[in-house]
Amino acid sequence: MKDSFTHNLLISEGYKLSEDVWDEHGRRTYLGDDIATREYFMMLAMTLRRAGWETGTRRLSLFNHRHTGEIIEIEPGGSETTGHFLHHMKRSAK
């Protein structure tokens, strides 16, 4: 798997890969079991910051990687889940 560092980091944080269309569309989608509260974002931001990610200036649920230009976006889960989705995307996939 290309870009295995970010993938392995997300897996170590408890995320489960639910869709991998990185080669075709530049996106991987993960499912997180936790409810995406402000406190959760703060803890995730600390972890991602150590790996070169920065929080978005306008949205707490958006992260940018300063070297690769990739994006991580958090999407609250719908009525079918208690968790949330995390989309890891190449910049051109947004």
C-alpha positions in Angstrom: 0.0 0.0 0.0 1.4 3.4 -1.0 1.5 6.1 1.7 1.5 3.4 4.4 2.7 5.8 7.1 -0.6 7.7 7.4 -2.6 4.5 6.9 -0.6 2.8 9.7 -1.0 5.9 12.0 -4.8 5.9 11.5 -5.0 2.1 12.1 -3.0 2.5 15.3 -5.5 5.2 16.4 -8.3 2.7 16.1 -9.6 3.6 12.6 -10.9 0.8 10.3 -10.3 1.1 6.5 -13.8 1.0 4.8 -12.9 2.1 1.3 -9.6 2.3 -0.6 -9.8 4.0 -4.0 -6.4 5.7 -3.6 -5.0 4.7 -7.0 -8.3 5.4 -8.8 -9.6 8.5 -7.0 -7.0 9.6 -4.5 -9.1 8.8 -1.4 -9.2 6.3 1.5 -12.2 6.3 3.9 -11.9 5.1 7.4 -14.5 4.5 10.1 -13.9 5.7 13.6 -15.9 4.3 16.5 -15.7 7.5 18.6 -18.2 10.3 18.4 -16.4 13.3 16.8 -16.6 15.8 19.7 -14.4 18.9 20.1 -12.3 17.0 22.6 -11.8 14.1 20.2 -10.6 16.5 17.5 -8.1 18.1 19.9 -6.6 14.7 20.8 -6.5 13.6 17.1 -4.9 16.9 16.1 -2.1 16.4 18.6 -1.4 12.9 17.2 -1.6 14.1 13.6 0.6 17.2 14.3 3.5 14.9 15.3 3.2 13.4 11.8 3.3 16.7 9.9 -0.4 17.5 9.7 -1.9 20.9 10.5 -5.4 21.7 11.5 -7.5 23.7 9.1 -7.7 27.4 9.8 -11.5 27.6 9.3 -12.7 24.1 10.2 -11.7 21.9 13.2 -12.6 18.8 11.1 -10.0 19.5 8.4 -6.3 18.7 8.4 -3.6 19.5 5.8 -0.2 17.9 5.4 2.4 20.6 5.0 4.7 18.5 2.8 2.4 16.3 0.7 -0.5 18.6 0.3 -2.9 15.8 1.3 -6.1 16.4 3.2 -7.8 14.6 6.1 -11.5 15.5 6.6 -13.7 14.2 9.4 -17.4 13.6 8.6 -19.9 12.9 11.4 -21.6 9.5 11.0 -25.2 9.3 10.1 -28.1 7.6 11.9 -26.6 4.2 11.0 -23.4 4.7 13.1 -22.3 6.1 16.4 -18.9 7.0 15.1 -17.6 9.1 12.2 -15.8 8.8 8.9 -12.3 10.0 8.1 -11.4 10.7 4.5 -7.7 10.8 3.6 -7.4 12.4 0.2 -4.8 13.6 -2.3 -5.2 17.3 -2.7 -6.5 16.9 -6.3 -9.2 14.5 -5.0 -11.0 17.2 -2.9 
